Amino acid sequence: MDHRVDRPDPDGATPRLETREAIDALYRDESRRVLATLIRLLGDFDLAEEALHDAFTAAVAQWPREGIPANPRSWLVSTGRFKAIDRMRRRARFDSAVGEMKVRLAEAERLASAPGRLEAGQRAVLDADGVEDDRLRLIFICCHPALSPEAEVALTLREVCDLTTEEIARAFLTSPTTIAQRIVRAKAKIRGARIPYEVPAPSELRERLGRVLQVIYLVFSEGYFASSGESVTRADLSGEAIRLGRLLFELLPDPETMGLLALMLLHDSRRLARASETGEVILLEEQNRSLWNQDQIREGSSLVTRALSSRSIGPYALQAAIAAVHAEATEAAATDWAEIVGLYDVLRRIDPSPVVELNRAAAIAMRDGPEAGLTLIDAILHRGELGEYHLAHAARAELLRRLGRTREARASFERAYELAEQEPERKLIRRRLAELG
């Protein structure tokens, strides 16, 4: 029996506006889960996307009259699947690859017609919070070795996180056309190579893990520090990345998986303190630490301890250890900068990058004084690295400001302002420029 939770009143008047708002909220919160399940059931990205839109279109037409189903997600999966079968039937009549289409159609119809099987299978998939989550499977297929790293990131952000091509392009400083082409090519590669929709076998899992961790952290980074726009953070993305990190940790409690989850929790613990009421970024040393989420700090710090006690320590565990040192300081002045510099020294050896060097330089400036940090940042910029990275110029400007070199500080702040795309950051830089007079 299809129990409904939003039935018409005795006069037959359905609260259409409330129902439409509920559908909109369901699309925001659940559409990626529905899509992931449809991709697994149908074996095709484009067909699943069409089925997803067909299902929501049907919901808009039916639910105001009939009421919202007790299990809306399951209803959407079932409706989308049958809509897709109808599409496949129509295409099979005209498609040149009729043999393949008939095989896929026969399998879809067999599963759909099995009494009770579809509903039970959906409940198992849709209600489980364990490692069999369809979005986790989707991440692994989006991060398949057959795809280029650029395609992996673009496909994951588009299909798992529902970012638009424009949002992805802004995040990675490229054009929407380029991102769209990457996504189209990635889907064609998955379809052409018949890449299975599954979590890899244990023998393949570790070599694929690094790619998956990178993509999850990129999703978190876009949520924790939005690349552009009016808001400092996007809680939906950072929350999704943490959820996926938990799923992956349950699947494979590797020190680096543990380290990534700890890193995301520790960073996210500061989210409420990172922006002012006017929407301006608040720097770490100026944040109200009473707003930090202590539950996330405790969980993240515990994971750091476990990760560092293992024989294999990787970049995510070390970054999480740095974040834990910040979290343990009750005030900015109590931060153990010597320990942070030591951790950056290790991180630079095992995972060297200009951004790691920049962060290490900032820590050295806090330990040894602004002149020491400025020398290191100037050397990085002199090599031509991070020249288009606004945070490098902002860090340089801040050290120049502390040294009283106002004219040079102003020039660096202005360069940072030119490169920054996020409005809250630009507000902070404007304030710094105003303070310089």
N, C-alpha and C positions, 0 to 999 in steps of 0.2 A: 504494500500500500504506500502511496506517495503522500506522506504527511507534509502539510504546508504550515508555515509559521506566519504567513501574512495573508489571511483570507479576507475576502470582501465582507463588508458589514451587511446586515439584513436588507438594507436598501439597495445593495449591489454596488455601492460606491467604494472603489478601491483607492487607497491613498497613493495615487500614481506618482506624485512628486517624491514621496518618501521611498517608494519602491525604486524609482529611477536613481535616487541618491544611493540607495543600498547597492544597486547594480554597479554604479560608478565606483563605490568603495570596494566592492568585490573585485572589480577589474584591477584597481590599484594594488590590492593586497594579495590576490590569488591568481591573477592571469598567468604569471610565470610558472606557477606550479601546474596549472591546467595545461599550458603549452608543453612543458617538459613531459608530462604524461602522454599527451597526444603524439609528441614526436616518437616516444618509445612505442606506442601502440600502432602508429601509422608508418614509421620508418622513413619519414620525409619531412624536412623542415618546412618547405613551402606549403605542402598539403596540410600540415598541422597548423600553420599560421592561418590558412584559410578556414580550417575547421574551428579554430578559436574564435575568429570573428563571426562565423556563422552561428556559433553557440551563443555568443553574447547578443547578436542580433535577434535570435529567437527568444532569449530571456527578456529583452526589451519589449518584444511583442506579446509574450505570453504571461509573464509574471504579474504585470499590473492587473490582469483579469483573473488569473488562477491562484495567485499568491506565490511567495518565495518558497522553494523546496526546503525541507528540513536539512538536506545536505546539498547546498548549492554547488559546491565544487564537483561533487560526483555527477550531479545533473548536467553540468556544463561539459564534463568529459564525455558522458554518454551521448549527449546531443551532438557535440562536435564530432564524435566518432561516426555516428550514423550519417551526419551530413557529409562527412568525408567519403563514406562508402557510396553515397548517392553520386558524389562527384566522380568517384572512380568508375562507377558503372557507366556514367555518361561518356567519360573519356575513353573507356575501353572499346567503345563502339567506333571511335575515330582514330585512336592513337596508333601510330605505326608500330610501336613496340608492344603490340597487343598481347604477346605471350607473357611478358613480364607483368603487365598490368593485370592480366587475368589471374596469375598466381597470387599477387598481392590482394586482389579483390576477394578471391576464394578464401584466403586465410582470414582476412578481416571479417567476412561474413560468417565464417565458421565460429570464430570467437564470439561474435555479436549474438549469434543464435543459440549459444549454449545456455540452457535455463539456469539462471542464478549465477552463472559464472562471471559475467561482466560486473554485476553489482558487487559480488564478493571480492573480485580482483581489484576493483576500484577502491573498496574500503581498505584493503590491505595496503595499497599504494598511497592513497590519499591521507589516511589517518596515521600512518607510521611516521615516527620522528627519528627512526634509526638510520642505519647506513644504506638502506634500500631506497632512500629518497631519490625521486626522479631527477630533481635538480642537480644532485651530486653526479648522477650518471651523465646528465647533460654537460656538466663542467668537464668531465673526462673526455667526452667526445669532442667538445670544443677545443680541448687542449691536446688533441691527438698529435703524435709526432709527424704525421703526414702533412700537417698544416704549418705554415710559417708562423713565427712568434707574433708578428703583427696581425695576422689573420686570427690567431687564437684569441688575442685580447679583444679585438673588435667583435668577433662572433660571440664571445662570452658576455661582454657588456651589452650587446644588442639582445641576445636571446635569453640569457639568464636574468639580466638586471633591467631590461626594457629601456635602456638609454636610447635616445634617438641618434641617428647618424651625426646630426649636428652637435649633440652633446659629446659624443665620442671624439669627433674631430677637434673640438675645442680642448678637450682633455689632453690630446696628443699632438696639438699644434699642426694639424694637417687639414685638408679640405674634406667636406662631406662626401664629395664625389669619390675621392680616394677610399674613404672608409666604406662606402656602399660597394665599390668594386671588390674590396677585400672580402666583404661578407658574402657577396654573390659567388666569388671564386671558391671560398671556403665551403659553402654549401654544395657547390658542384663537385668539389674534391671528395667530400664525405659521401655523396651519392654515387659518384663514379667508382670510388675505391671500395664501396660497400662496407664502410667502417661500422662495426657493430655498436649498438646503443647499449653499453654495459660498462660496469666498473672493471678495470683491467684485472687479469689474473695476477696472483701474488708475484709471479716471476717478472711481470712487466710493471708492477705498481711503483716501485721505487724510482725507476728511470723517468716515469711520467709525473712523479710527485712534485719535482721542482717546478715544472711548468704550471701545475695546478696551484701551488702555493703562490707563485708570482701573480697569477691572474686574480686570485682571491684578494691578495694584498693591494693590487691595483684598484679593484672594486672598492675595497675599504678606504683607500687613500682618496678616491674621488668623493666618497661620502664624508670622510672626516675633514677634508679640506677641499671643498668644491673648487674645480678649476676656474670657474667663472660664475658670474651672476651676483645676485643680491644677498645670498645667504652664505655664512661661513661654512656650514655643514649641511649634509643631506643625510638625516638620520635613517631614512629608508635604506640607503645603500650601505652605510656602515653597519646597520643592524643585520642586513642580509649577509654581508661578508662574515660577520661574527657567527651567524647561524650556520653558514656553510663551513666555516672553520671548525665548529663543534662537530658537525657531521664527519668531516674528514679526520678529525682527531679520534673519533670513535672508531672509524674504519681502520686507521693506522696511527697508533699512538707513538709516532716517531718523534725524536727530540725537536726536529725542525717544525713539525706540525704543531707540537706543543708550544714551541717558541713563537710561532706566528699567532696562535690563538692568544697567548699571553700578551704579545705586543699589541694586538688589536684591542683587547680588554683594557690594558693600561692606558692607551691613548684615548679610547672612548670614555674612560672614567672622567676625563677632563672636559667633555663636550659642553656641559652646561656653563662652564666658566670661561669659555673661549670667545665669547662675543658680548659686547656691551648692549644696553637697552637700545642704543641708537644703531646697532648693527656693525659696530667697529670691532676688528680683531683685537683681542686682549692677549698680549704676550705672556709666555709662561711665568716669568718672574713677577708679573703684575696680577696674576689671577687670584681670585678668592678661593682658597683651597678648601674652605668649608663646603663648597659646592661640588667638590670631587666625589665621585661615586665610590664609597669605601668598599662595598661588596665586590665591585669589579677589580679594585686594587688588591684586595685580599686574594681573590681567585687568580688574578694575573701573576701576583708575586709568588704564589704557591706553585704555579706552573713553571715560572722561571727557575725556582729552586730545583724542581724535578728535572728540567731540561739541562741545567748546568751540571747536574750530578752524573749525567750520562757521559759515555766515552767520546761521543761524537757531538761537538758543539758547532752549530752553523750560524750564518748571518742573522737569521730571525731571532734565535735565542739570545744572541749578543745584543741586538737592538732592544729586545724585551728587557734584558738586564739593565741597560741604560735607562729605559723608561721606568723601571722599578726603583732605581736610585732617586730619580726625580720624585716619584710617588711617595717615597719614604720620608722626604724632607718636609717637615711641618711648615717651613717658610723658606722662601727663596735663598736667604742667607745661609741656611743650614745645609744646602746642597753639597754633597761630597764631589767636588769637581775633579779632584785627583783620581778618584775611582772611575769617574766617567771618562776621563782622558785615557786611563789605562784600558778600559773596555774598547774605546775607539782605536787604540793602538792595535789590539788584537783583531778587531773587525777590519781594519785597513789591510792587515796581512792576509786574511783569508778571503776577503771580498773587496778588493780595492776599487774605488770609484771616485770621481771628482766630488760627488755630493757627500760621501763619507768624509773626504778630506775637508770639505767646507764645514761640516758639523764638528769635526775634531778641532778645527781652527777656532770655532766659536767657543768650544769648551776650554781650549788652552787660553783664550782671552779671558775667560772667567777665572781660571786658575792663576795665570801668570801676568795678567794685565792686557789692556787693549792693544798695546804696541806689538806684543808677541803674536796675537791673533791676526792683526792687520798684515803683518809681514807674510804670513802663510796665505791669507786670502789673496793678496796682491800677486803672489807667485802662481796661484791657481788661475787667476784671470789673465796673467801675462802669458801663460801657456795657450791661451785661446779657449780654454775650457770654461764652461758655464757663463760665457759672455752674454747669452740670451736668457739667462736664468735670473729672474728678478730677485730671488731671495739672496743670491750672492752679492748683488749690488746693495740690497737693503742691509745685509750683515756688515758689509764694508762701511756703509754710511753710518751705521750705529756706532761702530768703533771709532770712526773719525769724529763723530759728535762727542763721544766720551773724552777724546783727546783734545777737544776744543778747536779742531781744524774745521771751522764752520763752513768756509767756502767749498772745500772739497766734499764735506759731508752733504751739503746741499746738492752738488752736482751728482753724487751717487744716489741720493734719494730721488732726484728727478729722473735718473735713468731707470731706477727700480719702478717708478710710477709709470713710465712709458711701457714697460714690459708686463706689469701686473694686469691681469684680466678680471680678478675678483674684486667687486666693489668694496667689501669690507676691508680688504687690504689697502686699497687705494685711499680709503678714508683714513686709515692709520698713517699712511705715508704723508697725506695732506696735513695731518695734525703735526707730524714731526717737522715738516717744512715750515709750518706756521710757528712752531716753537723756536726754530732757528732764526726767525725774524726776517 
